[in-house]
Amino acid sequence: LSKKERTQHSLFLDIIRGKVLPKCSVIVSSRPYASLELQQMNSIAHHVEIVGFTEEQVKACIRRNITDKAKATKLIKHLKQRLDILSLCYTPLNAAITLYVY
């Protein structure tokens, strides 16, 4: 993680643990559709959405988690041909499942 990403990660953890903004309620979801339902709730004053991986981050994740470079390259090429599967990998959980299955 970059210094900026570590700082954001630390801040996020401090908010979740109640060290920062102790009266703040936080809802974390890996389901994009859940955010639409949450926006309709009157009790939520703000909405922040953290978008998943970019295509470059998906590639970096593959290279970091598949130690065999040939296999990693093969998976990246396959995902470029299968944009439907690549689009699923923008969500970190789906990327992890894809890596596990591959």
Distance bins in CASP14 RR format, pairs under 12 A and 6 or more apart:
PFRMAT RR
TARGET T0000
AUTHOR 0000-0000-0000
RMODE 2
METHOD distances of the structure
MODEL  1
1 7 0 0 0 0 1 0 0 0 0 0 0
1 8 0 0 0 0 1 0 0 0 0 0 0
1 9 1 0 0 1 0 0 0 0 0 0 0
1 10 0 0 0 0 0 1 0 0 0 0 0
1 12 0 0 0 0 0 1 0 0 0 0 0
1 57 0 0 0 0 0 1 0 0 0 0 0
1 60 0 0 0 0 0 1 0 0 0 0 0
1 64 0 0 0 0 0 1 0 0 0 0 0
2 8 0 0 0 0 1 0 0 0 0 0 0
2 9 0 0 0 0 0 1 0 0 0 0 0
2 57 0 0 0 0 0 1 0 0 0 0 0
2 60 0 0 0 0 0 1 0 0 0 0 0
3 9 0 0 0 0 0 1 0 0 0 0 0
3 10 0 0 0 0 0 1 0 0 0 0 0
4 10 0 0 0 0 0 1 0 0 0 0 0
4 11 0 0 0 0 0 1 0 0 0 0 0
5 11 0 0 0 0 0 1 0 0 0 0 0
5 12 0 0 0 0 0 1 0 0 0 0 0
5 50 0 0 0 0 0 1 0 0 0 0 0
5 57 0 0 0 0 0 1 0 0 0 0 0
6 12 0 0 0 0 0 1 0 0 0 0 0
6 13 0 0 0 0 0 1 0 0 0 0 0
7 13 0 0 0 0 0 1 0 0 0 0 0
7 14 0 0 0 0 0 1 0 0 0 0 0
8 14 0 0 0 0 0 1 0 0 0 0 0
8 15 0 0 0 0 0 1 0 0 0 0 0
8 48 0 0 0 0 0 1 0 0 0 0 0
8 50 0 0 0 0 1 0 0 0 0 0 0
9 15 0 0 0 0 0 1 0 0 0 0 0
9 16 0 0 0 0 0 1 0 0 0 0 0
9 50 0 0 0 0 0 1 0 0 0 0 0
10 16 0 0 0 0 0 1 0 0 0 0 0
10 17 0 0 0 0 0 1 0 0 0 0 0
10 19 0 0 0 0 1 0 0 0 0 0 0
10 20 0 0 0 0 1 0 0 0 0 0 0
11 17 0 0 0 0 0 1 0 0 0 0 0
11 18 0 0 0 0 0 1 0 0 0 0 0
11 19 0 0 0 0 1 0 0 0 0 0 0
11 20 1 0 0 1 0 0 0 0 0 0 0
11 21 0 0 0 0 1 0 0 0 0 0 0
11 24 0 0 0 0 0 1 0 0 0 0 0
11 26 0 0 0 0 0 1 0 0 0 0 0
12 18 0 0 0 0 0 1 0 0 0 0 0
12 19 0 0 0 0 0 1 0 0 0 0 0
12 20 0 0 0 0 1 0 0 0 0 0 0
12 21 0 0 0 0 0 1 0 0 0 0 0
12 24 0 0 0 0 0 1 0 0 0 0 0
12 26 0 0 0 0 1 0 0 0 0 0 0
12 28 0 0 0 0 1 0 0 0 0 0 0
12 48 0 0 0 0 0 1 0 0 0 0 0
12 50 0 0 0 0 1 0 0 0 0 0 0
13 19 0 0 0 0 1 0 0 0 0 0 0
13 20 0 0 0 0 1 0 0 0 0 0 0
13 26 0 0 0 0 0 1 0 0 0 0 0
13 28 0 0 0 0 0 1 0 0 0 0 0
14 20 1 0 1 0 0 0 0 0 0 0 0
14 21 0 0 0 0 1 0 0 0 0 0 0
14 22 0 0 0 0 0 1 0 0 0 0 0
14 24 0 0 0 0 0 1 0 0 0 0 0
14 26 0 0 0 0 0 1 0 0 0 0 0
15 21 1 0 1 0 0 0 0 0 0 0 0
15 22 0 0 0 0 1 0 0 0 0 0 0
15 23 0 0 0 0 0 1 0 0 0 0 0
15 24 1 0 0 1 0 0 0 0 0 0 0
15 25 0 0 0 0 0 1 0 0 0 0 0
15 26 1 0 1 0 0 0 0 0 0 0 0
15 27 0 0 0 0 0 1 0 0 0 0 0
15 28 0 0 0 0 0 1 0 0 0 0 0
15 48 0 0 0 0 0 1 0 0 0 0 0
16 22 0 0 0 0 0 1 0 0 0 0 0
16 24 0 0 0 0 1 0 0 0 0 0 0
16 25 0 0 0 0 0 1 0 0 0 0 0
16 26 1 0 1 0 0 0 0 0 0 0 0
16 27 0 0 0 0 0 1 0 0 0 0 0
16 28 1 0 0 1 0 0 0 0 0 0 0
17 24 0 0 0 0 0 1 0 0 0 0 0
17 26 0 0 0 0 0 1 0 0 0 0 0
18 24 1 0 0 1 0 0 0 0 0 0 0
18 25 0 0 0 0 0 1 0 0 0 0 0
18 26 0 0 0 0 1 0 0 0 0 0 0
20 26 0 0 0 0 0 1 0 0 0 0 0
21 46 0 0 0 0 0 1 0 0 0 0 0
24 44 0 0 0 0 0 1 0 0 0 0 0
24 45 0 0 0 0 0 1 0 0 0 0 0
24 46 0 0 0 0 1 0 0 0 0 0 0
24 48 0 0 0 0 0 1 0 0 0 0 0
25 38 0 0 0 0 0 1 0 0 0 0 0
25 41 0 0 0 0 0 1 0 0 0 0 0
25 43 0 0 0 0 1 0 0 0 0 0 0
25 44 0 0 0 0 1 0 0 0 0 0 0
25 45 0 0 0 0 1 0 0 0 0 0 0
25 46 0 0 0 0 0 1 0 0 0 0 0
26 38 0 0 0 0 0 1 0 0 0 0 0
26 44 0 0 0 0 0 1 0 0 0 0 0
26 46 0 0 0 0 0 1 0 0 0 0 0
26 47 0 0 0 0 0 1 0 0 0 0 0
26 48 0 0 0 0 1 0 0 0 0 0 0
26 50 0 0 0 0 0 1 0 0 0 0 0
27 34 0 0 0 0 1 0 0 0 0 0 0
27 35 0 0 0 0 1 0 0 0 0 0 0
27 37 0 0 0 0 0 1 0 0 0 0 0
27 38 1 0 0 1 0 0 0 0 0 0 0
27 39 0 0 0 0 0 1 0 0 0 0 0
27 41 0 0 0 0 1 0 0 0 0 0 0
27 43 0 0 0 0 0 1 0 0 0 0 0
27 44 0 0 0 0 1 0 0 0 0 0 0
27 46 0 0 0 0 0 1 0 0 0 0 0
27 47 0 0 0 0 1 0 0 0 0 0 0
27 48 0 0 0 0 0 1 0 0 0 0 0
27 49 0 0 0 0 0 1 0 0 0 0 0
28 34 0 0 0 0 1 0 0 0 0 0 0
28 35 0 0 0 0 0 1 0 0 0 0 0
28 38 0 0 0 0 0 1 0 0 0 0 0
28 48 0 0 0 0 0 1 0 0 0 0 0
28 49 0 0 0 0 0 1 0 0 0 0 0
28 50 0 0 0 0 1 0 0 0 0 0 0
29 35 1 0 0 1 0 0 0 0 0 0 0
29 36 0 0 0 0 0 1 0 0 0 0 0
29 37 0 0 0 0 1 0 0 0 0 0 0
29 38 1 0 0 1 0 0 0 0 0 0 0
29 47 0 0 0 0 0 1 0 0 0 0 0
29 48 0 0 0 0 0 1 0 0 0 0 0
29 49 0 0 0 0 1 0 0 0 0 0 0
29 50 0 0 0 0 0 1 0 0 0 0 0
29 91 0 0 0 0 0 1 0 0 0 0 0
29 93 0 0 0 0 0 1 0 0 0 0 0
30 49 0 0 0 0 0 1 0 0 0 0 0
30 50 0 0 0 0 0 1 0 0 0 0 0
30 51 0 0 0 0 0 1 0 0 0 0 0
30 52 0 0 0 0 1 0 0 0 0 0 0
30 90 0 0 0 0 0 1 0 0 0 0 0
30 91 1 0 0 1 0 0 0 0 0 0 0
30 92 1 0 0 1 0 0 0 0 0 0 0
30 93 1 0 1 0 0 0 0 0 0 0 0
30 94 0 0 0 0 1 0 0 0 0 0 0
30 95 0 0 0 0 0 1 0 0 0 0 0
30 96 0 0 0 0 0 1 0 0 0 0 0
30 97 0 0 0 0 0 1 0 0 0 0 0
31 37 0 0 0 0 1 0 0 0 0 0 0
31 38 0 0 0 0 0 1 0 0 0 0 0
31 49 0 0 0 0 0 1 0 0 0 0 0
31 91 0 0 0 0 1 0 0 0 0 0 0
31 93 0 0 0 0 1 0 0 0 0 0 0
31 94 0 0 0 0 0 1 0 0 0 0 0
32 38 0 0 0 0 0 1 0 0 0 0 0
32 39 0 0 0 0 0 1 0 0 0 0 0
32 49 1 0 0 1 0 0 0 0 0 0 0
32 50 0 0 0 0 0 1 0 0 0 0 0
32 51 0 0 0 0 1 0 0 0 0 0 0
32 52 0 0 0 0 1 0 0 0 0 0 0
32 87 0 0 0 0 0 1 0 0 0 0 0
32 88 0 0 0 0 0 1 0 0 0 0 0
32 90 0 0 0 0 1 0 0 0 0 0 0
32 91 1 0 0 1 0 0 0 0 0 0 0
32 93 0 0 0 0 0 1 0 0 0 0 0
32 94 0 0 0 0 0 1 0 0 0 0 0
33 39 0 0 0 0 0 1 0 0 0 0 0
33 40 0 0 0 0 0 1 0 0 0 0 0
33 49 0 0 0 0 0 1 0 0 0 0 0
33 91 0 0 0 0 0 1 0 0 0 0 0
34 40 0 0 0 0 0 1 0 0 0 0 0
34 41 0 0 0 0 0 1 0 0 0 0 0
34 47 0 0 0 0 0 1 0 0 0 0 0
34 49 0 0 0 0 0 1 0 0 0 0 0
35 41 0 0 0 0 0 1 0 0 0 0 0
35 44 0 0 0 0 0 1 0 0 0 0 0
35 47 1 0 0 1 0 0 0 0 0 0 0
35 48 0 0 0 0 1 0 0 0 0 0 0
35 49 1 0 1 0 0 0 0 0 0 0 0
35 50 0 0 0 0 0 1 0 0 0 0 0
35 51 0 0 0 0 0 1 0 0 0 0 0
36 44 0 0 0 0 0 1 0 0 0 0 0
36 47 0 0 0 0 1 0 0 0 0 0 0
36 49 0 0 0 0 0 1 0 0 0 0 0
37 44 0 0 0 0 0 1 0 0 0 0 0
37 47 0 0 0 0 0 1 0 0 0 0 0
38 44 1 0 1 0 0 0 0 0 0 0 0
38 45 0 0 0 0 0 1 0 0 0 0 0
38 46 0 0 0 0 0 1 0 0 0 0 0
38 47 1 0 0 1 0 0 0 0 0 0 0
38 48 0 0 0 0 0 1 0 0 0 0 0
38 49 0 0 0 0 1 0 0 0 0 0 0
39 45 0 0 0 0 0 1 0 0 0 0 0
39 46 0 0 0 0 0 1 0 0 0 0 0
39 47 1 0 1 0 0 0 0 0 0 0 0
39 48 0 0 0 0 0 1 0 0 0 0 0
39 49 0 0 0 0 1 0 0 0 0 0 0
40 47 0 0 0 0 0 1 0 0 0 0 0
41 47 0 0 0 0 1 0 0 0 0 0 0
50 90 0 0 0 0 0 1 0 0 0 0 0
50 91 0 0 0 0 0 1 0 0 0 0 0
50 92 0 0 0 0 0 1 0 0 0 0 0
51 57 0 0 0 0 0 1 0 0 0 0 0
51 90 1 0 0 1 0 0 0 0 0 0 0
51 91 0 0 0 0 1 0 0 0 0 0 0
51 92 0 0 0 0 0 1 0 0 0 0 0
52 58 0 0 0 0 1 0 0 0 0 0 0
52 61 0 0 0 0 0 1 0 0 0 0 0
52 87 0 0 0 0 0 1 0 0 0 0 0
52 88 0 0 0 0 0 1 0 0 0 0 0
52 89 0 0 0 0 1 0 0 0 0 0 0
52 90 1 0 1 0 0 0 0 0 0 0 0
52 91 1 0 0 1 0 0 0 0 0 0 0
52 92 1 0 0 1 0 0 0 0 0 0 0
52 93 0 0 0 0 1 0 0 0 0 0 0
52 94 0 0 0 0 1 0 0 0 0 0 0
52 95 0 0 0 0 1 0 0 0 0 0 0
53 59 0 0 0 0 1 0 0 0 0 0 0
53 60 0 0 0 0 1 0 0 0 0 0 0
53 61 1 0 0 1 0 0 0 0 0 0 0
53 62 0 0 0 0 0 1 0 0 0 0 0
53 64 0 0 0 0 0 1 0 0 0 0 0
53 79 0 0 0 0 0 1 0 0 0 0 0
53 86 0 0 0 0 0 1 0 0 0 0 0
53 87 0 0 0 0 0 1 0 0 0 0 0
53 88 0 0 0 0 0 1 0 0 0 0 0
53 89 1 0 0 1 0 0 0 0 0 0 0
53 90 1 0 1 0 0 0 0 0 0 0 0
53 91 1 0 0 1 0 0 0 0 0 0 0
53 92 1 0 0 1 0 0 0 0 0 0 0
53 93 0 0 0 0 0 1 0 0 0 0 0
53 94 0 0 0 0 1 0 0 0 0 0 0
53 95 1 0 0 1 0 0 0 0 0 0 0
53 96 0 0 0 0 0 1 0 0 0 0 0
53 98 0 0 0 0 0 1 0 0 0 0 0
54 60 0 0 0 0 1 0 0 0 0 0 0
54 61 0 0 0 0 0 1 0 0 0 0 0
54 86 0 0 0 0 0 1 0 0 0 0 0
54 87 0 0 0 0 0 1 0 0 0 0 0
54 89 0 0 0 0 0 1 0 0 0 0 0
54 90 1 0 0 1 0 0 0 0 0 0 0
54 92 0 0 0 0 0 1 0 0 0 0 0
54 95 0 0 0 0 0 1 0 0 0 0 0
55 61 0 0 0 0 0 1 0 0 0 0 0
55 62 0 0 0 0 0 1 0 0 0 0 0
55 76 0 0 0 0 1 0 0 0 0 0 0
55 79 0 0 0 0 1 0 0 0 0 0 0
55 80 0 0 0 0 1 0 0 0 0 0 0
55 83 0 0 0 0 0 1 0 0 0 0 0
55 86 1 0 0 1 0 0 0 0 0 0 0
55 87 0 0 0 0 1 0 0 0 0 0 0
55 89 0 0 0 0 1 0 0 0 0 0 0
55 90 1 0 0 1 0 0 0 0 0 0 0
55 95 0 0 0 0 0 1 0 0 0 0 0
56 62 0 0 0 0 0 1 0 0 0 0 0
56 63 0 0 0 0 0 1 0 0 0 0 0
56 76 0 0 0 0 0 1 0 0 0 0 0
56 86 0 0 0 0 0 1 0 0 0 0 0
56 89 0 0 0 0 0 1 0 0 0 0 0
56 90 0 0 0 0 0 1 0 0 0 0 0
57 63 0 0 0 0 0 1 0 0 0 0 0
57 64 0 0 0 0 0 1 0 0 0 0 0
57 86 0 0 0 0 0 1 0 0 0 0 0
57 89 0 0 0 0 1 0 0 0 0 0 0
57 90 0 0 0 0 1 0 0 0 0 0 0
57 91 0 0 0 0 0 1 0 0 0 0 0
57 92 0 0 0 0 1 0 0 0 0 0 0
57 95 0 0 0 0 1 0 0 0 0 0 0
58 64 0 0 0 0 0 1 0 0 0 0 0
58 65 0 0 0 0 0 1 0 0 0 0 0
58 72 0 0 0 0 0 1 0 0 0 0 0
58 75 0 0 0 0 1 0 0 0 0 0 0
58 76 0 0 0 0 1 0 0 0 0 0 0
58 79 1 0 0 1 0 0 0 0 0 0 0
58 80 0 0 0 0 0 1 0 0 0 0 0
58 83 0 0 0 0 0 1 0 0 0 0 0
58 85 0 0 0 0 0 1 0 0 0 0 0
58 86 1 0 0 1 0 0 0 0 0 0 0
58 87 0 0 0 0 1 0 0 0 0 0 0
58 88 0 0 0 0 1 0 0 0 0 0 0
58 89 1 0 1 0 0 0 0 0 0 0 0
58 90 1 0 0 1 0 0 0 0 0 0 0
58 91 0 0 0 0 1 0 0 0 0 0 0
58 92 0 0 0 0 1 0 0 0 0 0 0
58 94 0 0 0 0 1 0 0 0 0 0 0
58 95 1 0 1 0 0 0 0 0 0 0 0
58 96 0 0 0 0 0 1 0 0 0 0 0
58 98 0 0 0 0 1 0 0 0 0 0 0
58 99 0 0 0 0 0 1 0 0 0 0 0
59 65 0 0 0 0 0 1 0 0 0 0 0
59 66 0 0 0 0 0 1 0 0 0 0 0
59 72 0 0 0 0 1 0 0 0 0 0 0
59 73 0 0 0 0 1 0 0 0 0 0 0
59 75 0 0 0 0 1 0 0 0 0 0 0
59 76 1 0 1 0 0 0 0 0 0 0 0
59 77 0 0 0 0 0 1 0 0 0 0 0
59 79 0 0 0 0 1 0 0 0 0 0 0
59 80 0 0 0 0 1 0 0 0 0 0 0
59 86 0 0 0 0 1 0 0 0 0 0 0
59 89 0 0 0 0 1 0 0 0 0 0 0
59 90 0 0 0 0 0 1 0 0 0 0 0
59 95 0 0 0 0 0 1 0 0 0 0 0
60 66 0 0 0 0 0 1 0 0 0 0 0
60 72 0 0 0 0 0 1 0 0 0 0 0
60 76 0 0 0 0 0 1 0 0 0 0 0
60 89 0 0 0 0 0 1 0 0 0 0 0
60 95 0 0 0 0 0 1 0 0 0 0 0
61 72 0 0 0 0 1 0 0 0 0 0 0
61 75 0 0 0 0 0 1 0 0 0 0 0
61 76 0 0 0 0 0 1 0 0 0 0 0
61 79 0 0 0 0 0 1 0 0 0 0 0
61 89 1 0 0 1 0 0 0 0 0 0 0
61 90 0 0 0 0 0 1 0 0 0 0 0
61 91 0 0 0 0 0 1 0 0 0 0 0
61 92 1 0 0 1 0 0 0 0 0 0 0
61 93 0 0 0 0 0 1 0 0 0 0 0
61 94 0 0 0 0 0 1 0 0 0 0 0
61 95 1 0 1 0 0 0 0 0 0 0 0
61 96 0 0 0 0 1 0 0 0 0 0 0
61 98 0 0 0 0 1 0 0 0 0 0 0
61 99 1 0 0 1 0 0 0 0 0 0 0
61 102 0 0 0 0 0 1 0 0 0 0 0
62 68 0 0 0 0 0 1 0 0 0 0 0
62 69 0 0 0 0 0 1 0 0 0 0 0
62 71 0 0 0 0 1 0 0 0 0 0 0
62 72 1 0 1 0 0 0 0 0 0 0 0
62 73 0 0 0 0 1 0 0 0 0 0 0
62 74 0 0 0 0 1 0 0 0 0 0 0
62 75 1 0 1 0 0 0 0 0 0 0 0
62 76 1 0 1 0 0 0 0 0 0 0 0
62 77 0 0 0 0 0 1 0 0 0 0 0
62 78 0 0 0 0 0 1 0 0 0 0 0
62 79 0 0 0 0 1 0 0 0 0 0 0
62 80 0 0 0 0 0 1 0 0 0 0 0
62 86 0 0 0 0 0 1 0 0 0 0 0
62 89 0 0 0 0 1 0 0 0 0 0 0
62 95 1 0 0 1 0 0 0 0 0 0 0
62 96 0 0 0 0 0 1 0 0 0 0 0
62 98 0 0 0 0 1 0 0 0 0 0 0
62 99 1 0 0 1 0 0 0 0 0 0 0
62 102 0 0 0 0 1 0 0 0 0 0 0
63 69 1 0 0 1 0 0 0 0 0 0 0
63 70 0 0 0 0 0 1 0 0 0 0 0
63 71 0 0 0 0 0 1 0 0 0 0 0
63 72 1 0 1 0 0 0 0 0 0 0 0
63 73 0 0 0 0 1 0 0 0 0 0 0
63 74 0 0 0 0 0 1 0 0 0 0 0
63 75 0 0 0 0 1 0 0 0 0 0 0
63 76 0 0 0 0 1 0 0 0 0 0 0
63 99 0 0 0 0 0 1 0 0 0 0 0
64 72 0 0 0 0 1 0 0 0 0 0 0
64 95 0 0 0 0 0 1 0 0 0 0 0
64 96 0 0 0 0 0 1 0 0 0 0 0
64 99 0 0 0 0 1 0 0 0 0 0 0
65 71 0 0 0 0 0 1 0 0 0 0 0
65 72 0 0 0 0 1 0 0 0 0 0 0
65 75 0 0 0 0 0 1 0 0 0 0 0
65 89 0 0 0 0 0 1 0 0 0 0 0
65 92 0 0 0 0 0 1 0 0 0 0 0
65 95 0 0 0 0 1 0 0 0 0 0 0
65 96 0 0 0 0 1 0 0 0 0 0 0
65 97 0 0 0 0 0 1 0 0 0 0 0
65 98 0 0 0 0 0 1 0 0 0 0 0
65 99 1 0 1 0 0 0 0 0 0 0 0
65 100 0 0 0 0 1 0 0 0 0 0 0
65 102 0 0 0 0 1 0 0 0 0 0 0
66 72 1 0 1 0 0 0 0 0 0 0 0
66 73 0 0 0 0 1 0 0 0 0 0 0
66 74 0 0 0 0 1 0 0 0 0 0 0
66 75 1 0 0 1 0 0 0 0 0 0 0
66 76 0 0 0 0 1 0 0 0 0 0 0
66 95 0 0 0 0 0 1 0 0 0 0 0
66 98 0 0 0 0 0 1 0 0 0 0 0
66 99 1 0 0 1 0 0 0 0 0 0 0
66 100 0 0 0 0 0 1 0 0 0 0 0
66 102 1 0 0 1 0 0 0 0 0 0 0
67 99 0 0 0 0 0 1 0 0 0 0 0
68 74 0 0 0 0 1 0 0 0 0 0 0
68 75 0 0 0 0 1 0 0 0 0 0 0
68 102 0 0 0 0 0 1 0 0 0 0 0
69 75 0 0 0 0 0 1 0 0 0 0 0
69 76 0 0 0 0 0 1 0 0 0 0 0
70 76 0 0 0 0 0 1 0 0 0 0 0
70 77 0 0 0 0 0 1 0 0 0 0 0
71 77 0 0 0 0 0 1 0 0 0 0 0
71 78 0 0 0 0 0 1 0 0 0 0 0
71 99 0 0 0 0 0 1 0 0 0 0 0
71 102 1 0 0 1 0 0 0 0 0 0 0
72 78 0 0 0 0 0 1 0 0 0 0 0
72 79 0 0 0 0 0 1 0 0 0 0 0
72 99 0 0 0 0 1 0 0 0 0 0 0
72 102 0 0 0 0 1 0 0 0 0 0 0
73 79 0 0 0 0 0 1 0 0 0 0 0
73 80 0 0 0 0 0 1 0 0 0 0 0
74 80 0 0 0 0 0 1 0 0 0 0 0
74 81 0 0 0 0 0 1 0 0 0 0 0
74 102 0 0 0 0 1 0 0 0 0 0 0
75 81 0 0 0 0 0 1 0 0 0 0 0
75 82 0 0 0 0 0 1 0 0 0 0 0
75 85 0 0 0 0 1 0 0 0 0 0 0
75 86 0 0 0 0 0 1 0 0 0 0 0
75 89 0 0 0 0 1 0 0 0 0 0 0
75 95 0 0 0 0 0 1 0 0 0 0 0
75 98 0 0 0 0 1 0 0 0 0 0 0
75 99 0 0 0 0 1 0 0 0 0 0 0
75 100 0 0 0 0 0 1 0 0 0 0 0
75 101 0 0 0 0 0 1 0 0 0 0 0
75 102 1 0 1 0 0 0 0 0 0 0 0
76 82 0 0 0 0 0 1 0 0 0 0 0
76 85 0 0 0 0 0 1 0 0 0 0 0
76 86 0 0 0 0 1 0 0 0 0 0 0
76 89 0 0 0 0 0 1 0 0 0 0 0
76 98 0 0 0 0 0 1 0 0 0 0 0
76 99 0 0 0 0 0 1 0 0 0 0 0
76 102 0 0 0 0 0 1 0 0 0 0 0
77 86 0 0 0 0 0 1 0 0 0 0 0
78 84 0 0 0 0 0 1 0 0 0 0 0
78 85 1 0 0 1 0 0 0 0 0 0 0
78 86 0 0 0 0 1 0 0 0 0 0 0
78 89 0 0 0 0 0 1 0 0 0 0 0
78 98 0 0 0 0 0 1 0 0 0 0 0
78 101 0 0 0 0 0 1 0 0 0 0 0
78 102 0 0 0 0 1 0 0 0 0 0 0
79 85 1 0 1 0 0 0 0 0 0 0 0
79 86 1 0 1 0 0 0 0 0 0 0 0
79 87 0 0 0 0 1 0 0 0 0 0 0
79 88 0 0 0 0 1 0 0 0 0 0 0
79 89 1 0 0 1 0 0 0 0 0 0 0
79 90 0 0 0 0 0 1 0 0 0 0 0
79 94 0 0 0 0 0 1 0 0 0 0 0
79 95 0 0 0 0 1 0 0 0 0 0 0
79 98 0 0 0 0 1 0 0 0 0 0 0
79 99 0 0 0 0 0 1 0 0 0 0 0
79 102 0 0 0 0 1 0 0 0 0 0 0
80 86 1 0 0 1 0 0 0 0 0 0 0
80 87 0 0 0 0 0 1 0 0 0 0 0
80 89 0 0 0 0 0 1 0 0 0 0 0
82 88 0 0 0 0 1 0 0 0 0 0 0
82 89 0 0 0 0 0 1 0 0 0 0 0
82 98 0 0 0 0 0 1 0 0 0 0 0
82 102 0 0 0 0 0 1 0 0 0 0 0
83 89 0 0 0 0 0 1 0 0 0 0 0
83 90 0 0 0 0 0 1 0 0 0 0 0
84 90 0 0 0 0 0 1 0 0 0 0 0
84 94 0 0 0 0 0 1 0 0 0 0 0
84 98 0 0 0 0 0 1 0 0 0 0 0
85 91 0 0 0 0 0 1 0 0 0 0 0
85 94 0 0 0 0 1 0 0 0 0 0 0
85 95 0 0 0 0 0 1 0 0 0 0 0
85 97 0 0 0 0 0 1 0 0 0 0 0
85 98 1 0 0 1 0 0 0 0 0 0 0
85 99 0 0 0 0 0 1 0 0 0 0 0
85 101 0 0 0 0 0 1 0 0 0 0 0
85 102 0 0 0 0 0 1 0 0 0 0 0
86 94 0 0 0 0 0 1 0 0 0 0 0
86 95 0 0 0 0 1 0 0 0 0 0 0
86 98 0 0 0 0 1 0 0 0 0 0 0
87 94 0 0 0 0 1 0 0 0 0 0 0
87 95 0 0 0 0 0 1 0 0 0 0 0
87 98 0 0 0 0 0 1 0 0 0 0 0
88 94 1 0 1 0 0 0 0 0 0 0 0
88 95 1 0 0 1 0 0 0 0 0 0 0
88 96 0 0 0 0 0 1 0 0 0 0 0
88 97 0 0 0 0 1 0 0 0 0 0 0
88 98 1 0 0 1 0 0 0 0 0 0 0
88 99 0 0 0 0 0 1 0 0 0 0 0
88 101 0 0 0 0 0 1 0 0 0 0 0
89 95 1 0 1 0 0 0 0 0 0 0 0
89 96 0 0 0 0 1 0 0 0 0 0 0
89 97 0 0 0 0 1 0 0 0 0 0 0
89 98 1 0 1 0 0 0 0 0 0 0 0
89 99 0 0 0 0 1 0 0 0 0 0 0
89 101 0 0 0 0 0 1 0 0 0 0 0
89 102 0 0 0 0 0 1 0 0 0 0 0
90 98 0 0 0 0 0 1 0 0 0 0 0
91 97 0 0 0 0 1 0 0 0 0 0 0
91 98 0 0 0 0 0 1 0 0 0 0 0
92 98 0 0 0 0 0 1 0 0 0 0 0
92 99 0 0 0 0 0 1 0 0 0 0 0
93 99 0 0 0 0 0 1 0 0 0 0 0
93 100 0 0 0 0 0 1 0 0 0 0 0
94 100 0 0 0 0 0 1 0 0 0 0 0
94 101 0 0 0 0 0 1 0 0 0 0 0
95 101 0 0 0 0 0 1 0 0 0 0 0
95 102 0 0 0 0 0 1 0 0 0 0 0
96 102 0 0 0 0 0 1 0 0 0 0 0
END
